[in-house]
Amino acid sequence: MSMFWDPIPAYVQSAPCLLRVKSDLVAIHNDPAPGIHVVADEQDITLVHCLLVGPDKTPYEGGFFYFIVRFPPNYPIAPPKVKLMTTGGSKVRFNPNLYRDGKVCLSILGTWEGPGWSPAQSLTSVLISIQSLLNEKPYHNEPGYEHGHSDEVEQYNQLIQHETLRVAVVGMLDDDYSINLPQPLRQVMENYFVSNYETYTALIDSRIHLNGKTLNDPFRKEYQKQADYDRIKKRLQSIHSKLESKYADKKMDCDLDSSFTCSSESVMWSGN
């Protein structure tokens, strides 16, 4: 995995970097962007955990995409390093710009050709740029495929939507892919899921007719997935039952002790 963009290794922190990161976090707190949720690591403020919720009316709708952002000592002169953690165990490439090994290809991050990084940019602008990749027709994000036919766009959307529900919803809530996700972000996921459960089930029901169809990735010929919305729906129902029970128990605990504050104590910045 290329160290050029891998954010996991820690750096020796610098005062200018720390000052700017704190400023970026305050800016997100004061003006949160919709669908973007951020929490600084408890041990190291230069490591930030980010959860992006897939926008409505896209094949990413309702998906939970977990990113780690690392700020190097020379930030903001140099860009942060970003890694996508929601990859189904390094198996799913969710976008031409989002690789299965977690690499995020954006020119402002120095991981793709085009306009480079500027110190005037910030954590917010980086996350909004990434969010823009989760659009209605991600097929067109691949260079040379900007004018793909509608059937090719739809076929790619079918794959992305299936994998979003399988990995970025069910997988993030029920598997080990999000094992290191900070508790405040997990709470965001669970609350969003419970509140939008009917939307998820309606979305699955609208795609049941695709069961058994082989879904292909035009950018990774070797990757094929057989649609299985029945299994996704069963897992979705199981997760919903567990969470309903969990939150019912929490509400009972709160009712029994009115002096107890039922909220996370971790600091988080998020949009609706």
SULTA-V221346 format. One record per backbone hydrogen bond with DSSP energy under -0.5 kcal/mol. NH is the residue of the N-H (numbers start at 1). CO is the residue of the C=O. Records with the same first field share a line. If there is no record, write none. Layout:
NH=CO ; CO
This chain:
5=2
6=2
13=11
18=14
19=15
20=16
21=17
22=18
23=19
24=20
25=21
26=22
27=23
28=24
29=25
30=26
31=27
36=33
37=51
38=269
39=49
41=44 ; 47
47=44
48=46 ; 69
49=39
50=67
51=37
52=65
53=35
54=52 ; 63
58=55
59=135
61=58
62=54
63=60
64=168
65=52 ; 63
66=64
67=50 ; 65
68=83
69=48
70=81
71=46
72=70
75=72
77=74
78=74
81=70
83=68
84=102
85=66
86=66
87=85
91=87
92=87
93=91
94=92
95=98
98=95
99=97 ; 103
102=99
104=82
105=97 ; 103
106=104
109=106
110=107
111=106
112=106
121=118
126=122
127=123
128=124
129=125
130=126
131=127
132=128
133=129 ; 130
134=130 ; 131
135=133
138=135
140=137
141=138
142=139
145=142
148=145
153=149
154=150
155=151
156=152
157=153
158=154
159=155
160=156
161=157
162=158
163=159
164=160
165=161
166=162
167=163
168=163 ; 164
169=164
170=165
171=166
172=167
173=169
174=170
175=171
179=176
181=178
185=182
186=182
187=183
188=184
189=185
190=186
191=187
192=188
193=189
194=190
195=191
196=192
197=194
200=196
201=197
202=198
203=199
204=200
205=201
206=202
207=204
208=204 ; 205
210=207
211=208
212=227
213=210
215=213 ; 225
216=214
217=220 ; 223
218=216
220=217
223=220
224=222
225=215
227=213 ; 225
232=228
233=229
234=230
235=231
236=232
237=233
238=234
239=235
240=236
241=237
242=238
243=239
244=240
245=241
246=242
247=243
248=244
249=245
250=246
251=247
252=248
253=249
254=250
255=251
256=252
257=253
260=257
262=260
263=261
269=38
271=36
